[in-house]
Amino acid sequence: MPDTSEVFDNDAPEPALAAGEAAPVSKSERIGSLDFIRGLAVMGILAANIIAFGQPFSAYMYPDGFLVPDGDPGGWQWIAQFVLIDGKMRGLFTLLFGAGLYLFMERSWARGETRWLQARRLFWLGLFGLFHFFVIWRGDILFYYAVIGLVVLLALRWTVSVQWKVGLFSYIAGAVLYALMMAPLPFVADTPLGEGDNFSEMRAGLAAPKTAALAADEAETALISAGEFTGLVAHRIENNLTEPLANLMLFGLETLPLMLMGAALYRMGMFSGEFDAQRMRFWGWTGVIAGALAHLAIGLWIQASGFTYYGTLAAFVGFSVLPRLVMVIGLAAVLVLYAPYATGWLSERIRAAGRAAFTNYLGTSVLMIVLFHGWGFGLYGKLNRPELYGIVIGTCAIMLLWSKPWLDNFRYGPLEWLWRCLTYGKLFALKK
């Protein structure tokens, strides 16, 4: 996750205040608020991923993929997660990653470094991601963040206008492509349309991918439940060797544009308080509300359709991509405005969780396999949706409890420190 610690060395004096005037929010405080947003995002990502940690992967979208009754009568919890969490936390994270890529290079260029330093940083991130995917959990995002980050690295010298336009238009083009690929599927698979002569062959062909996905879940479930750790790793290498590349293609049309837009928004001054606050507040809330309403409409349609396999797939990958962009940028704007004023004890702990987001992200995966795999507590496939959300609450509490005391005594999170040492090829002091 992007490291913002270097922005806090600004020793310029603050301007004098008139009597009774409130202190302005400084640029360093604004950029420091990225840690607050990142802390919320890393906890939100766990809320999105928890179903795929504790149940088969297909259950992430498809409620019938649960191995036990899902505990969600009417699917209202599914809808709430779809509207508020799914894709939004990853989108926020991706925007911040793009901003962090430029922030890192801005500081590096000032020291006379080249883009090779960032390339080494992303290379190590990619190796972390592959280890995460094959050894810990298949839901990794770090590998394709690293690969797409290398592409964005080539575009960091573009003008801010070009970065923003290419990012925005390529995102829209990707959203149209996703919709063209996914939107027809539920109509063919689940409605009388698929019974006609023109679509009957296509409908029959859709049965095989669904069967294959559920069968793959069964094979992995057996290994996880039996606690076959080495067998599970071998199974992933044998059966999922190319999946990181497939994920790269699947998510690239969304991730690459968001990283470009994140870099552009950083350069425009959105994260440092240079946008007009009133307009930013209006458009931010407009984006959040409009995006949420669009997601709600999609969710209600999926509910009325019975939460079918291809219906839920189309909702996630086809219909919600454009509303997701509106909501992600709206959330980013609102959080940037309000984060500097969140100064209580909880807010400080959220910031600390954001500063240690890399450790919290991978550490959460380790904790989840201890809880769910057969060699650990063996809870895989046994908890319903509300019970899994209880795991989320407990794990977020752990993030908040450990991160601040650690960073009060150490300069970086454990994995942030290791990543930094590998990037620069030397040991940095860890303890303050």
N, C-alpha and C positions, 0 to 999 in steps of 0.2 A: 504494500500500500504506500502511496506517496509520502515521503518524509517531509514535513514542514518545519522541522525543528530549527533549520538554519535561518528562518526569517526573524528570529527573536533576538538578533544581535544589533538591532537598530538603537543606537544610543542618542539619537537626536532628541533635544529637549522638547517637551510639549509646550505649546503656546500658552501664555498666561490667560486666565479666565476672568471675565468680569464678575462682579459680585452677584451671587445667585445663579450664575450660568452653569448648566450641566456640562460635565466633561465630555468632549466629543469622543467618538469611538475611533481609535487610531487605526492606521493601515495594518500594523502588525497584529492588532487585536482582531481585525476583520479576517486576515489570513489565518490567524490562529483558530478562528471559529471553524475552519475546515476540520480540525480535530474533533470538534463537537459533532459535526455532521457525519464524519466518518465513524465515530463511536455509535451513533444511532444506526447507521447503515450496517455495520458489522453485526449488531444485535438483530436488526431486521432481516438480514440474510439468513441467520439461524432460524428465525420464525418461518421464512419461506422454505428452507431446506429440511426442516425437522421431519416432515412426512417421509421424505426420501431417505432419511437416516433410519427411521424406526419402522418403516414399511417398505415393500418393494417399490422400485423406481416408478413404475407406472401409476402408483397411488398418488404421486405428487400432483397429477392432473386428474386422474380417473378414480373417483371414490370407490368403485367396485374393485379396484386393485388392492384394497385393504384385505389383510388376512383375518381380521376380526370385524364385527360390525363397527362402522366408523364413528358412531356416537354423535352423528350430526343430522338429526331429523330435519328433513326439508332442505338440507344443504346450505343453510344460512351461514354457517362458519366457513364453508368453501367460498361462498360469495364474498364474505367479509375479507378473507385473506386475498382473494383475487382482486378486489377493489383497492385495498389499502397496502398490500405488501408485495405480492408477486410481481417481479420485474422492476418495481420502483426502487427497491433498495439496491439491486444490482445496477440499475440505471444511474442512481446517485453515485454509487461507487465508481462507475465507469467515467462519469463526468469528472469526478475528483482525481481519478487516475490520469486523465488527459491533462488536467490543470497541473497535477504534480509532475508530469513529464516535462512540461515547459518550465515550471518553477525550478526543478532540479537543474535543467540545462541553463537557465538564466543565471543561477549562481555559479555553475561550472564555467560558463563562458566568461564570467567576470574574473575568474581565477586563471583564465588562459587554457582551460581544458577543452577537449573536443567531444563530439558526439560518441566517440568510442567508449568513453566512460559510462555513458548511459546504456550503450549496447551491452557492455559487460554486466551491468546491473540487471538488464532484462534477460540476458543469457542465464544468469544464476536463478532468476525468478522462474524461468521456464523449467529448469531442472527441479526446483522445489515443486513446481506444479506436476511434473511427471511422477515424481515420488509420491506426491499426494494422491494422484489418480490411481496408480497401480498398487500402492502399498496400504493406503489409508481409506480413501473414499472416492468413488467414481464421479462425484459431482463437482470436480475441480474446475475453477475458473482461471487459475494462475497461469496455466500453460498458454491458453489462447490470449490472455492479457499480455503476456510477454511477447508472443509472436506478433500480435497486432500492434503492440507498442513499438516494435522495431519498424513497422511500416509508418506509423505516425512520426517516428523519429526523423524520417526522411522529409517530412512535411513541416517541421518546426520552424524552418526559415521562411515559409510562405508568409505573405502578409496576413494580418488578422482577418481581413475581409475575405480573402480566398479560403482560409481555414474554415471560417464560419459557413460560407456558401457551399463549399464542397461537402462539409459535414452535414448540413441541413438537407441539401438536395439528394445526397447519397442515402441518407436515412429514409427520406420519403420514397426514393426509388426502391430501396430494400423493403419498406413496408408494403408497397404495391406488389412486389414480387412474392413476399410471404403470403399476402392475401390471395393472389392468383393461385398459388400452390395449395393453400390450406382451406380456403373458404368453401370450395365445392364439396369437400369430402363429407361433411355431415349430411348435406342434402342428398348425396348419392347413397351413403351408407345407411341413413336412418329415416328417410322419407320415401313416399311412393315414387318420387322422381327416379330413384335407383331401380325400380321395377320395370321401367320402360325399356324398349329394345335398344335405345341409344346408349343407355347407361348400365344395363344389366351386367355386361362383361366387366366394366370398371368396378361395379359393386362387388362382384365375386372376387376380383383381384385385391380388394381392400381387406378381405378376411385374413389373408396370409400374413401381412405385416403385424396385424393385431395379435394373431396367434403366436407369431415368432417373439414379439415383445413380451407377452405374458409367459411364454415358455422360458425365455431368458431370465425373467424374474424368478421363476420356480427353481432353476438351477442354482442361481446365486443365493436364494433363500435357504436352500438345503445346506450349502457350505457355511453360510453365516450362522445359521441356527446350530449346526454341529460344532462350531468353533474351529473349523478347518482353516486356520489363518494362512499357512503356506499353500494349501490347496486353493484358497480363494485368490491369492496373488497369482498363482500359476494359471488359474481359470481366466483371470483378467488378461494376462499376457497372451493366452491362447485365443480367447474369444473377443477381446475388446482392444486389441493392439492398435487398430486404426481409429478408435473412437475419439481420442483427443483431436485428431485431424478433422473428423466429421463434425465435432463440436465447434471447431474453428470455423468451418464453412457455415454451419447453422447459425452461430451467433455473430459471425464476423460482420454481416450486413447491418447489424445493430451496434456492435461494439466499436468498430472503426469510426463510424460517424460520430458517436457520442464522445469518443476520446478527442477527435478533432474539435468538436464543439466545446468540450471542456477546456482545451488549450486556448481556444479563441475567447471564451468567456473570461478566463483568467487575464488574458492580455487586454481585454476591453475594460477590466476593472470591476467586474461583477463581484468577485470574491474579496475585493479590497475596499468596498464601500464607495466606488466612484460612480455608480449608477444613481440616478435620481431616486431617492428612497420612496417617495409617494407613488411614482409610476411603477416602480419595482414591486411595491406592495400590492398595487391593484392588479397588475398582470400576473404576479405570483399566485395570488388567491384565485384569480380567474382561471389560471391553468390547473390548479389543484382541484377546484370545484368542477370545472368542465370535464377534466380527465376522469375524475371519480364518477361523475354521472354517466359518462360513456361506458366505463367499466361496469357500472351497476346495470345498465341496460343489457350489456352482453351477458352478464352473469344471470340476470333474470330469464333471458332467452334460453340459456343453457339449462337452467333449473326447469323451465317449462318443457324442455326437450328430454329431460330425464337423465342429465349428466352422462351422456353416452361417451364412448371412447373417442370417436372422431369429433364429436361436438366439443369436448373439453380441449382436445388437441388444437382444434381450429380457434377456440377462444384464446388460448395462450399464445399461439404462434402466428395466427392469421389476423384475427379481428382486432386485437388489443394493441398492436404495435404503434400505430399513430397516436391513439389516446395516451399511451404510456409516455411518449415523448413530451406531450403537453403537460402531463402530470409531473414527470421527473424534473423538467425545467422549472415548473411552478414551485415544486417542493424545494428545489435548490435555492430559488429566489427568496422564498419565505424564510427558510432556515438561515440563510446568510444574513438576513435582516435582523432576526431575533436572537440568533446564537450569541452575539457579543453581550447581550443583556442577561443571559442565563448564567448567573454567577454563584448560585447556591452550592451546597455540598454535593448534591446529586449531579449537577451540571459539571462540576470539577471532575467527578469520577467518570462521567461520560466522555469528557475530553481525554482523560487518561486512557480509557479503553480505546479511543480513536488513535492516540499516539502509539499504542501497542496493537494496532489493528491486525498486523501481519501475524503476530504471535497469537492473538485471540482467534483469528480465522482458522489457522492450522491447529491450534490447541483445542478449539471446539470440536474439530473432526476427530482428534484423538480421544477426547472425552466421550464423544458419541459412540465410537466403536467399542469403548470399554463398557458403556452402558448396555449396548444392544447386542453385541456379538456373543456367540455361545461360550467363548473362552473367558468372557467377562461376566456381566450380570444377566446376559441372556434374555433381554427384553424385546428382541427383534420380533416384530409381527404380533406382539401381545398387547400393545397400547392403542387405544382409539385416539381420535383427533383431539378431544379436550385433554386427555392425559398427556399426549405429546406436547401440547401447549404448556402444560405444567412443567415439563422438562425444559422448555424454552425459558420460562421465568426463572427457574433455578439456575440455569447456566448463565443467563444474563447477570444474575446476582453475583455469580462467581467472577465474571469479567469485571464488574464494578468493584468488587471487594479487593481483588489482587492488583489491578492495574495501577491505581494511584500510589499505594504504599511502595510498590516496586519502583515506580518512576520518581518517587521522592528520594530514593537512595541510589538509583542507577540512571545513566544518561539515556538509555534506550531499552525497549523491550528485548527479551532474549533473542528472538529471531531477527528483529530489526538490527541488533548489534552484529549478529552473524552475517546477515546479508550485506551490511555496510563493510565489514572486514573483507568479505569475498570480493565485493565490488572494487575496493581500492587496493586489494592485495596486501594489506597490512593490518596489524592488530590495533584497535582503538581502545582507549580506556573505557571501561564499562561503569565502574563505580564512580559516583560523584566525589 
